[in-house]
Amino acid sequence: MQPGGIKTKALRILKQRKSKEKLKHEALPTTNLDESIVGWQSQDDPEMPFNFSQWHKWMWVGLLSTITLLTPFASSILSPAIGDLDKEFGNDNAMVGSFTVSIYLLGYVIGPIFIAPLSEIYGRKPVLSLANAFFCLWQIGCALAPNIETLIVCRFFSGFGGVACLTLGGSIIGDLFRPDQRGFAIGMWNIGPLLGPTIGPLLGGFLAESIGWRYDFWIVLVPATIVTVLIAFITQETSHKVLMHRKACRLQKELGRDDLKSCYDDSGNQSTTQILTTGLIRPLKMLFFSPIVFFLSLYISFMFGVVYLLYTTIPSVFEESYGLDVSQTGLVYLALGLGNILGWIVITFFSDKLVVKHAQANEGVFEPEMRLTISIYFGVFPPITLLWYGWSSFYHVKLASTIISLIPYGFGIMGLFLGITTYLVDSYPIYAASAIAANVILRSLVGALLPLAGPPMYASLGLGWGNTLLGLICIVMIPLPVLFYKFGARLRKAQRVQL
C-alpha cells in the first residue's frame, strides 16, 4: 500500500473515532439553588432512572413484558369460544357475540384518557399498580358472569384496567433507557403485547373444547396477580418529572424555601385542579393537534383494526371452508405469531444500531426521526397478506397457502408498531405516556369498531374483494413514515400547542 493510502486510511479511522466520541448523551439538568432550580445531583445521580442498575432496569422490562402479554392475551383468548358462549347464554345475534371480544378494546379507548395524565402527575408505578389490580378483579367477574350482558360489562372494565401497561410501558422504558438503548428495550417489552393476541386464540380454542371458556379468565388471573404484586413491591418510580417534583417538595421543607421549583416544572401558577384538568386533556390534545401523533397513530390503528378483523374471521374461514375444528383453528393464529417473531428480531436487534449510525453521520446529534428509517420498509408487507389471504380463502386454495399468507402481516405490523412507538417516545420524552395514550386510544377504537364492520363488508364484497379493499388502504398509508422522516423535525419545532 502506498504511503498516501496508509495516511488516508489512518485519517478515515481517526475521523470515525472522533465521530463516535461526539455521540454523547444530552446533559441532565442539575440543581442550581441560586436560581431556585432543583435538578439532579450530578450526571451520575443514582436516583436518576437512566442511572438505575441494569438489573433493576431489566426487571422492569421483564415485568412489563409479562403483564403486557397477559392483557392483550385476555383480549383475544375468548375469540374461539364465541360459539360456545352464544349457546350457553342463548344468544343468536352474531354482532352481540363478537361484541364480547371487541368491547374489551373500548375499555382500551377510555382507560388511557385517565391513566396517562395521572401517571405524569402522581407517578408511573402507583397508577400502573392500581390499574393492574383493577384488571385482575374484573377477570373474576368475567369468569363468574351469569349472562352475556354481565360478561360484556366485565370485559369492558377489565380492558379499562388492562390498558395501563400498554399506555405506560413505553414511557417507563423511555424513563429508564437513553435513546441509543431504547429501541432494544422497547422491542423486548413489545414481544408480549404482539404475541399475546396470537397465543390467546390458540389456548382459548383448546380450553373451549376441553374445560370450558370460563377457565380463560382464571388462567389469566393467576399470573396477572403475581406480576401485579411484584410491580407494586419491588420496583421504583421512574417518571423524571414526578421524582424531581418530590425532591423539590422535600427541599422546600428542609431548606424553608418556597421559591424552589423542579427543573421539569412547566405548570406555571396553576392550581392542583388546573394541573389535573390540563393533564387529562393532554392525550386528546396531542391526538388532534399533533400531526405526528395523529397520522402515525391512524396508521397503526388501521393495522391493528385489521388484525382484530382477521381474528374474528379466521374461525369462520377455516372451520367452514377447510373443515377444521375449534382447536385446529387456534393453530392458524401461529402464522401471525411467526411473522411477529421475525419482525421483532429484525427491529429489536437493528433499530438502535441504525440510530447510532445515523447520529454519527449527523455529527453525533440524535434526531427522533432517525428511528423511522427501519420502519419504512415494513409497510409493504401487510398488503401482501390481505391480497394473498383474501383470494386464497375466496377460491379455497390449499390450506397451507392460506395459513402461510398470514405471516407477512405479522412481520409488517411488528416493524411498524415498534418503530413508531419508539419514535413517539423519542419525540415527546416528558409526555411520552400521553403520546402513547393517544396512539392506544385511536388504535383501540379502530380495533373495536372495524371487526363490527367486517361481516357486512364481507357479505357485500366477499373475502376476495373485501380484503383487497383493506389492502389498498394499507398501500395508501405506506408513505407516512417516509413523510415524517423527512418533515417530522420541522413539525416538532413548529408545534405551537401548549402541552
LUMTIZA-274560 format. One record per residue (C-alpha): x, y, z. Coordinates in pm, 1 decimal, padded with zeros to 6 digits, always signed. Last residue first. Layout:
c1, c2, c3
X, Y, Z .
...
END
This chain:
c1, c2, c3
-04893.2, +02058.6, +02632.4 .
-04914.8, +02405.3, +02477.3 .
-04978.3, +02359.6, +02103.9 .
-04740.4, +02569.5, +01892.9 .
-04561.7, +02292.6, +01703.6 .
-04309.1, +02438.7, +01459.6 .
-04014.5, +02250.6, +01610.8 .
-04198.7, +01919.2, +01604.9 .
-04327.4, +01975.7, +01251.2 .
-03983.8, +02066.5, +01122.0 .
-03831.4, +01754.8, +01279.1 .
-04105.6, +01536.1, +01130.5 .
-04054.1, +01657.5, +00771.5 .
-03829.8, +01398.2, +00608.4 .
-03877.6, +01101.6, +00841.8 .
-04238.4, +01209.0, +00882.4 .
-04300.5, +01180.5, +00509.4 .
-04122.4, +00844.6, +00483.0 .
-04318.8, +00702.8, +00779.7 .
-04645.4, +00808.0, +00603.4 .
-04559.3, +00670.8, +00254.6 .
-04717.7, +00323.8, +00320.3 .
-05062.7, +00462.7, +00407.1 .
-05210.4, +00437.0, +00055.0 .
-05089.5, +00076.9, +00033.8 .
-05270.9, -00014.0, +00356.6 .
-05594.6, +00131.4, +00214.5 .
-05543.5, -00084.2, -00096.6 .
-05502.1, -00393.5, +00122.7 .
-05828.8, -00325.1, +00305.6 .
-06011.0, -00303.6, -00029.3 .
-05841.2, -00624.3, -00146.3 .
-05955.8, -00792.0, +00176.6 .
-06319.4, -00717.3, +00087.7 .
-06262.5, -00800.3, -00278.4 .
-06151.2, -01154.9, -00206.7 .
-06345.9, -01232.6, +00111.2 .
-06678.9, -01127.7, -00041.0 .
-06784.7, -00775.4, -00128.9 .
-07130.4, -00741.9, +00032.4 .
-07120.8, -01017.0, +00293.7 .
-06753.1, -00939.6, +00353.0 .
-06834.6, -00575.9, +00427.0 .
-07138.5, -00661.7, +00642.3 .
-06928.8, -00911.6, +00845.4 .
-06628.3, -00676.2, +00882.3 .
-06796.4, -00361.5, +01012.5 .
-06801.9, -00499.9, +01367.3 .
-06437.2, -00602.0, +01325.9 .
-06357.3, -00236.6, +01241.1 .
-06519.4, -00098.5, +01556.3 .
-06307.4, -00238.2, +01840.7 .
-05969.6, -00222.4, +01667.8 .
-06049.9, +00126.6, +01538.2 .
-06123.4, +00244.5, +01891.2 .
-05825.2, +00054.3, +02029.1 .
-05579.0, +00214.7, +01789.1 .
-05725.1, +00560.5, +01841.5 .
-05698.6, +00538.1, +02219.3 .
-05365.3, +00349.6, +02213.7 .
-05196.4, +00616.6, +01999.8 .
-05328.7, +00899.7, +02215.5 .
-05208.7, +00707.4, +02520.5 .
-04867.4, +00669.7, +02356.7 .
-04837.2, +01046.8, +02327.3 .
-04976.5, +01094.2, +02678.8 .
-04729.7, +00848.2, +02830.4 .
-04442.3, +01001.0, +02632.3 .
-04508.3, +01341.7, +02787.1 .
-04157.5, +01405.8, +02919.0 .
-03984.7, +01220.0, +02632.6 .
-04206.3, +01352.5, +02349.6 .
-04020.0, +01281.2, +02024.6 .
-03819.1, +00982.4, +02148.9 .
-04129.4, +00819.2, +02299.8 .
-04324.6, +00881.1, +01978.0 .
-04038.4, +00737.4, +01770.3 .
-04025.6, +00429.0, +01993.5 .
-04393.2, +00361.4, +01924.6 .
-04344.7, +00422.0, +01550.4 .
-04054.9, +00178.5, +01519.3 .
-04213.9, -00093.3, +01732.0 .
-04554.3, -00075.5, +01562.7 .
-04431.5, -00057.4, +01205.7 .
-04187.6, -00345.6, +01236.7 .
-04436.7, -00562.7, +01423.5 .
-04717.3, -00482.5, +01178.0 .
-04506.5, -00594.4, +00883.8 .
-04397.1, -00933.0, +01017.2 .
-04742.3, -01031.3, +01144.2 .
-04893.3, -00928.4, +00810.6 .
-04627.9, -01117.9, +00613.6 .
-04711.0, -01443.1, +00802.3 .
-05086.7, -01454.5, +00729.3 .
-05040.9, -01589.6, +00375.0 .
-04879.0, -01901.5, +00522.0 .
-05220.5, -02017.0, +00650.8 .
-05394.5, -01965.4, +00314.8 .
-05115.5, -02140.3, +00126.1 .
-05111.7, -02436.3, +00366.7 .
-05487.5, -02491.3, +00327.9 .
-05464.1, -02525.7, -00049.9 .
-05685.7, -02290.5, -00249.1 .
-06043.6, -02229.0, -00137.1 .
-06103.9, -01965.4, -00410.6 .
-06216.1, -01697.1, -00163.8 .
-05972.3, -01813.0, +00106.2 .
-05677.0, -01780.4, -00129.7 .
-05817.2, -01452.1, -00267.5 .
-05834.8, -01277.2, +00068.1 .
-05522.7, -01435.0, +00218.5 .
-05299.6, -01329.1, -00072.0 .
-05442.9, -00978.8, -00112.2 .
-05453.7, -00908.3, +00261.2 .
-05119.4, -01074.2, +00329.3 .
-04931.1, -00877.0, +00064.5 .
-05099.8, -00555.0, +00179.5 .
-04947.9, -00608.4, +00528.5 .
-04589.4, -00649.0, +00391.9 .
-04518.2, -00319.0, +00212.6 .
-04526.7, -00110.6, +00532.8 .
-04222.0, -00284.8, +00680.6 .
-03980.9, -00089.8, +00458.4 .
-04027.2, +00248.6, +00629.2 .
-03990.0, +00105.6, +00977.9 .
-03608.4, +00096.6, +00978.9 .
-03572.3, +00462.5, +00889.0 .
-03830.5, +00574.7, +01143.8 .
-03591.5, +00592.5, +01440.9 .
-03377.7, +00855.9, +01271.5 .
-03681.2, +01084.0, +01304.1 .
-03605.0, +01117.5, +01676.5 .
-03290.9, +01321.7, +01598.5 .
-02958.9, +01236.4, +01765.0 .
-02660.5, +01466.7, +01714.2 .
-02324.1, +01288.9, +01697.1 .
-02200.4, +01482.4, +01395.3 .
-02505.0, +01377.3, +01190.5 .
-02325.6, +01075.5, +01041.9 .
-02268.7, +00955.4, +01397.4 .
-02639.0, +01003.7, +01469.7 .
-02734.4, +00799.4, +01163.6 .
-02511.0, +00510.3, +01273.6 .
-02635.1, +00527.8, +01633.1 .
-02996.9, +00516.9, +01511.6 .
-02917.0, +00226.7, +01278.9 .
-02764.4, +00027.5, +01563.8 .
-03059.7, +00110.4, +01790.6 .
-03311.1, -00032.0, +01540.9 .
-03107.5, -00339.2, +01437.2 .
-03162.3, -00601.4, +01707.3 .
-03516.6, -00516.1, +01804.5 .
-03629.4, -00434.6, +01450.0 .
-03520.0, -00754.9, +01280.7 .
-03598.1, -00996.6, +01563.4 .
-03942.0, -00844.5, +01623.6 .
-04032.6, -00875.0, +01256.0 .
-03946.6, -01246.0, +01259.2 .
-04131.4, -01302.2, +01587.1 .
-04444.1, -01120.0, +01470.5 .
-04448.7, -01316.4, +01144.1 .
-04436.0, -01637.5, +01345.3 .
-04719.6, -01512.2, +01564.5 .
-04936.6, -01437.4, +01260.8 .
-04879.5, -01795.5, +01143.0 .
-04944.5, -01921.6, +01495.8 .
-05302.3, -01795.7, +01462.8 .
-05378.3, -02098.2, +01245.2 .
-05321.4, -02325.5, +01546.5 .
-05645.2, -02199.1, +01703.0 .
-05830.8, -02333.0, +01400.8 .
-05715.3, -02681.7, +01495.1 .
-05867.5, -02644.9, +01843.1 .
-06200.5, -02522.3, +01703.3 .
-06234.4, -02790.8, +01434.1 .
-06103.7, -02753.8, +01079.6 .
-06336.3, -02813.7, +00782.6 .
-06147.4, -02601.1, +00527.8 .
-06415.7, -02355.5, +00415.2 .
-06643.0, -02359.4, +00721.5 .
-06388.1, -02407.2, +01000.1 .
-06100.9, -02220.7, +00837.8 .
-06294.3, -01919.0, +00712.6 .
-06541.5, -01898.7, +01003.9 .
-06268.9, -01919.1, +01269.6 .
-06033.8, -01677.3, +01084.3 .
-06298.2, -01404.8, +01054.6 .
-06291.0, -01266.0, +01412.3 .
-05911.8, -01270.3, +01446.5 .
-05871.0, -01124.0, +01096.4 .
-06084.8, -00824.5, +01195.9 .
-05873.7, -00792.5, +01508.2 .
-05562.9, -00773.9, +01292.3 .
-05736.4, -00532.6, +01052.7 .
-05804.8, -00295.2, +01339.6 .
-05442.0, -00325.8, +01444.8 .
-05314.6, -00206.2, +01106.0 .
-05578.7, +00067.4, +01095.1 .
-05473.0, +00192.1, +01435.3 .
-05103.4, +00184.9, +01344.0 .
-05164.4, +00418.3, +01050.9 .
-05402.5, +00641.2, +01245.5 .
-05149.3, +00665.3, +01527.5 .
-04888.3, +00774.1, +01272.2 .
-05129.2, +01035.1, +01137.0 .
-05244.6, +01172.6, +01471.6 .
-04921.9, +01168.7, +01672.7 .
-04709.5, +01334.5, +01406.6 .
-04983.6, +01576.8, +01301.0 .
-05009.2, +01698.8, +01664.4 .
-05337.2, +01881.0, +01725.7 .
-05594.6, +01600.2, +01741.8 .
-05406.1, +01322.3, +01917.8 .
-05185.7, +01552.5, +02123.5 .
-05489.1, +01739.5, +02255.6 .
-05664.7, +01410.9, +02327.0 .
-05366.7, +01285.8, +02529.3 .
-05333.7, +01625.1, +02707.3 .
-05698.0, +01659.3, +02814.3 .
-05649.4, +01480.9, +03146.5 .
-05319.2, +01652.0, +03219.3 .
-05459.6, +02000.1, +03175.8 .
-05750.5, +01911.3, +03405.1 .
-05514.5, +01771.4, +03668.7 .
-05290.4, +02078.5, +03656.1 .
-05596.8, +02304.1, +03675.3 .
-05729.6, +02117.0, +03979.2 .
-05389.9, +02132.3, +04151.6 .
-05378.3, +02507.1, +04090.9 .
-05179.6, +02656.1, +03805.8 .
-04903.4, +02905.3, +03879.4 .
-04673.9, +02791.2, +03599.6 .
-04721.1, +02418.5, +03537.7 .
-04400.0, +02365.3, +03343.0 .
-04191.6, +02216.7, +03623.2 .
-03918.8, +01992.1, +03481.1 .
-03631.2, +02167.6, +03659.5 .
-03838.4, +02137.0, +03975.5 .
-03904.9, +02455.7, +04165.6 .
-03764.6, +02620.5, +04478.1 .
-03929.5, +02950.2, +04576.8 .
-04094.8, +02807.5, +04887.6 .
-03758.9, +02787.2, +05061.6 .
-03757.8, +02652.0, +05416.6 .
-03448.3, +02444.5, +05345.8 .
-03586.9, +02106.5, +05456.5 .
-03947.7, +02183.3, +05360.7 .
-03871.7, +02324.0, +05015.8 .
-03608.0, +02052.6, +04973.3 .
-03869.6, +01777.8, +05012.2 .
-04112.8, +01945.9, +04773.6 .
-03835.9, +01984.0, +04512.7 .
-03736.9, +01618.6, +04552.4 .
-04095.4, +01504.0, +04504.3 .
-04128.2, +01720.9, +04193.8 .
-03799.6, +01576.7, +04065.0 .
-03923.5, +01220.9, +04102.0 .
-04255.8, +01312.4, +03936.8 .
-04091.5, +01475.8, +03634.6 .
-03832.7, +01203.0, +03585.3 .
-04102.0, +00934.1, +03598.9 .
-03931.6, +00606.6, +03700.9 .
-04073.9, +00506.6, +04041.2 .
-03900.4, +00202.5, +04189.9 .
-03983.1, -00166.8, +04158.8 .
-04003.2, -00449.6, +04414.1 .
-04342.4, -00411.8, +04586.2 .
-04610.1, -00293.3, +04344.4 .
-04451.6, -00444.2, +04034.3 .
-04417.0, -00781.9, +04208.8 .
-04778.2, -00778.3, +04331.4 .
-04913.1, -00700.4, +03983.4 .
-04692.3, -00972.1, +03831.4 .
-04837.1, -01236.4, +04066.0 .
-05194.4, -01119.1, +04009.0 .
-05152.3, -01130.8, +03630.7 .
-05007.6, -01483.9, +03655.5 .
-05320.5, -01613.4, +03836.7 .
-05592.3, -01406.2, +03667.7 .
-05520.1, -01500.3, +03304.7 .
-05578.1, -01872.1, +03364.7 .
-05889.3, -01792.7, +03568.4 .
-06019.7, -01584.9, +03277.9 .
-05990.3, -01847.3, +03006.3 .
-06130.8, -02101.4, +03253.3 .
-06475.9, -01963.2, +03175.9 .
-06444.5, -02087.8, +02815.4 .
-06484.7, -02456.1, +02903.3 .
-06270.8, -02747.1, +03022.6 .
-06183.0, -02922.5, +02695.0 .
-06321.8, -02770.8, +02375.9 .
-06322.0, -02408.8, +02494.4 .
-05983.5, -02457.7, +02659.9 .
-05825.2, -02584.8, +02337.3 .
-05957.6, -02291.2, +02135.4 .
-05862.6, -02037.9, +02403.2 .
-05502.7, -02157.8, +02401.5 .
-05460.2, -02080.2, +02031.5 .
-05690.3, -01777.4, +02048.2 .
-05472.8, -01618.9, +02320.0 .
-05131.6, -01710.7, +02176.0 .
-05179.9, -01468.3, +01886.3 .
-05324.4, -01182.0, +02091.3 .
-05037.4, -01219.6, +02340.5 .
-04759.9, -01230.8, +02080.1 .
-04776.6, -00859.2, +01998.5 .
-04831.4, -00742.0, +02354.4 .
-04550.6, -00954.4, +02498.6 .
-04276.4, -00913.3, +02237.2 .
-04331.2, -00546.0, +02299.6 .
-04115.5, -00516.8, +02610.3 .
-03806.6, -00666.1, +02446.1 .
-03852.6, -00437.5, +02146.2 .
-03894.2, -00137.1, +02374.0 .
-03562.0, -00226.5, +02537.1 .
-03386.8, -00271.4, +02202.4 .
-03516.9, +00061.1, +02071.5 .
-03433.1, +00246.6, +02391.9 .
-03061.5, +00172.9, +02409.6 .
-02931.7, +00458.0, +02189.2 .
-03220.1, +00680.6, +02303.7 .
-03138.9, +00661.3, +02677.2 .
-03313.7, +00399.2, +02888.1 .
-03511.5, +00413.6, +03214.0 .
-03761.9, +00695.6, +03160.2 .
-03823.7, +00591.9, +02798.2 .
-03881.7, +00238.2, +02926.8 .
-04142.8, +00375.2, +03165.6 .
-04293.5, +00583.4, +02882.9 .
-04320.3, +00281.3, +02654.4 .
-04485.2, +00066.7, +02922.5 .
-04730.5, +00333.9, +03036.6 .
-05015.0, +00302.4, +02786.1 .
-04978.1, -00067.4, +02709.5 .
-04935.4, -00146.5, +03079.9 .
-05238.1, +00065.5, +03167.2 .
-05463.6, -00094.9, +02903.2 .
-05557.1, -00380.0, +03135.4 .
-05753.1, -00158.6, +03372.1 .
-06003.9, -00032.1, +03114.5 .
-05993.8, -00368.3, +02935.2 .
-06103.9, -00540.8, +03255.1 .
-06378.8, -00278.9, +03281.1 .
-06513.2, -00352.9, +02932.0 .
-06491.1, -00730.1, +02975.2 .
-06689.7, -00707.0, +03296.7 .
-06969.1, -00515.0, +03120.9 .
-06977.7, -00762.2, +02827.5 .
-06983.1, -01062.3, +03063.5 .
-07269.1, -00909.8, +03260.0 .
-07471.9, -00870.7, +02940.3 .
-07386.8, -01226.6, +02830.3 .
-07536.4, -01382.0, +03141.7 .
-07430.6, -01529.2, +03478.3 .
-07073.1, -01389.8, +03462.5 .
-06847.5, -01586.6, +03702.3 .
-06531.6, -01593.9, +03489.4 .
-06584.9, -01239.1, +03364.8 .
-06631.0, -01103.3, +03718.9 .
-06314.8, -01279.3, +03834.5 .
-06124.1, -01124.1, +03545.8 .
-06265.7, -00791.9, +03667.4 .
-06058.2, -00808.9, +03984.5 .
-05734.4, -00867.6, +03793.3 .
-05776.8, -00561.0, +03571.5 .
-05842.6, -00337.4, +03874.1 .
-05523.3, -00469.9, +04036.6 .
-05331.9, -00384.0, +03717.6 .
-05482.6, -00034.4, +03717.1 .
-05378.9, +00022.9, +04079.0 .
-05022.0, -00093.9, +04012.1 .
-04987.2, +00110.9, +03692.6 .
-05107.0, +00429.4, +03863.8 .
-04881.6, +00376.0, +04165.0 .
-04573.4, +00297.1, +03949.7 .
-04599.6, +00561.2, +03676.1 .
-04611.7, +00863.4, +03904.6 .
-04866.5, +01105.4, +04050.2 .
-04881.8, +01380.2, +03783.7 .
-04744.6, +01213.4, +03469.9 .
-04906.0, +00884.0, +03572.7 .
-05241.3, +01060.3, +03616.5 .
-05203.5, +01201.7, +03265.5 .
-05156.5, +00855.3, +03110.1 .
-05417.0, +00660.3, +03310.8 .
-05714.5, +00892.5, +03266.5 .
-05750.6, +00921.9, +02887.8 .
-05564.1, +00589.6, +02858.7 .
-05860.7, +00396.2, +03007.2 .
-06135.3, +00511.7, +02769.8 .
-06015.0, +00357.2, +02442.6 .
-05868.3, +00039.1, +02594.3 .
-06202.3, -00020.4, +02763.7 .
-06348.2, +00001.9, +02413.7 .
-06097.5, -00269.9, +02325.3 .
-06257.1, -00513.1, +02569.3 .
-06589.2, -00442.9, +02398.6 .
-06440.6, -00612.5, +02086.9 .
-06440.0, -00966.3, +02225.8 .
-06783.9, -00982.4, +02390.9 .
-06902.2, -00766.7, +02098.9 .
-06848.3, -01055.3, +01859.0 .
-07134.5, -01241.5, +02030.0 .
-07353.7, -00931.7, +02022.7 .
-07285.9, -00895.0, +01648.6 .
-07370.6, -01260.2, +01580.8 .
-07714.7, -01227.6, +01745.6 .
-07843.7, -01575.4, +01837.0 .
-07760.9, -01562.8, +02208.5 .
-07892.8, -01845.4, +02425.9 .
-07639.7, -01779.8, +02702.6 .
-07472.2, -02121.1, +02684.5 .
-07508.4, -02143.8, +02306.2 .
-07359.5, -01797.3, +02249.0 .
-07085.8, -01886.7, +02499.3 .
-06987.7, -02186.0, +02287.7 .
-06996.7, -02000.4, +01953.9 .
-06781.6, -01716.9, +02089.2 .
-06524.9, -01963.5, +02223.1 .
-06257.6, -01913.9, +01953.4 .
-06239.6, -01538.4, +02025.7 .
-06224.7, -01553.8, +02408.2 .
-05844.9, -01566.0, +02423.7 .
-05829.1, -01244.2, +02220.5 .
-05845.6, -00962.4, +02475.3 .
-05703.0, -01168.3, +02760.7 .
-05384.0, -01221.7, +02558.6 .
-05382.0, -00844.7, +02504.0 .
-05370.2, -00812.2, +02887.5 .
-05138.5, -01105.6, +02956.2 .
-04854.1, -01012.3, +02723.1 .
-04841.5, -00661.4, +02865.9 .
-04822.2, -00811.3, +03215.3 .
-04521.5, -01020.5, +03111.8 .
-04344.8, -00752.2, +02907.0 .
-04383.4, -00500.4, +03186.5 .
-04240.6, -00743.3, +03441.4 .
-03941.8, -00820.8, +03218.5 .
-03878.4, -00455.4, +03132.7 .
-03888.0, -00352.0, +03499.4 .
-03650.5, -00636.8, +03588.6 .
-03434.6, -00516.8, +03301.1 .
-03396.3, -00173.1, +03455.6 .
-03340.8, -00308.2, +03806.2 .
-03067.2, -00547.9, +03695.3 .
-02900.5, -00283.0, +03480.2 .
-02870.0, -00064.9, +03788.2 .
-03052.2, +00267.4, +03780.0 .
-02855.0, +00551.5, +03620.2 .
-03108.1, +00644.8, +03349.3 .
-03366.7, +00633.9, +03630.8 .
-03196.3, +00930.2, +03809.7 .
-03179.5, +00848.8, +04180.9 .
-02822.9, +00720.3, +04135.1 .
-02706.9, +01072.2, +04028.3 .
-02431.1, +01011.9, +03772.1 .
-02483.2, +01335.1, +03576.4 .
-02497.4, +01515.2, +03908.1 .
-02737.3, +01596.1, +04195.0 .
-03034.0, +01600.8, +03958.1 .
-03239.9, +01914.8, +03942.2 .
-03398.3, +02170.8, +04174.7 .
-03389.5, +02524.5, +04036.8 .
-03413.7, +02827.0, +04268.4 .
-03159.1, +03022.2, +04057.2 .
-02901.3, +03024.3, +04336.3 .
-03019.3, +02674.1, +04427.8 .
-02888.0, +02533.2, +04098.9 .
-02958.7, +02158.9, +04089.0 .
-02871.5, +01971.0, +03770.2 .
-03043.1, +01934.1, +03432.6 .
-02911.1, +01618.4, +03261.9 .
-02669.5, +01660.8, +02972.4 .
-02774.0, +01515.1, +02636.0 .
-02585.0, +01197.1, +02565.2 .
-02271.5, +01196.2, +02355.1 .
-02201.9, +01067.2, +02006.0 .
-01910.1, +01304.6, +01951.4 .
-01663.9, +01036.5, +02055.0 .
-01806.2, +00809.3, +01787.8 .
-01745.0, +01074.1, +01523.6 .
-01394.7, +01128.5, +01659.0 .
-01328.1, +00757.3, +01619.6 .
-01465.4, +00761.7, +01265.8 .
-01243.8, +01061.5, +01177.9 .
-00938.5, +00885.8, +01319.2 .
-01019.5, +00575.3, +01112.7 .
-01058.9, +00789.7, +00799.7 .
-00735.6, +00977.2, +00871.5 .
-00548.8, +00647.9, +00912.3 .
-00692.6, +00518.1, +00584.0 .
-00585.4, +00834.0, +00401.6 .
-00236.8, +00814.5, +00552.2 .
-00199.7, +00449.1, +00454.9 .
-00314.5, +00532.9, +00101.9 .
-00063.5, +00819.1, +00078.8 .
+00216.5, +00590.2, +00195.9 .
+00127.0, +00347.6, -00089.5 .
+00000.0, +00000.0, +00000.0 .
END
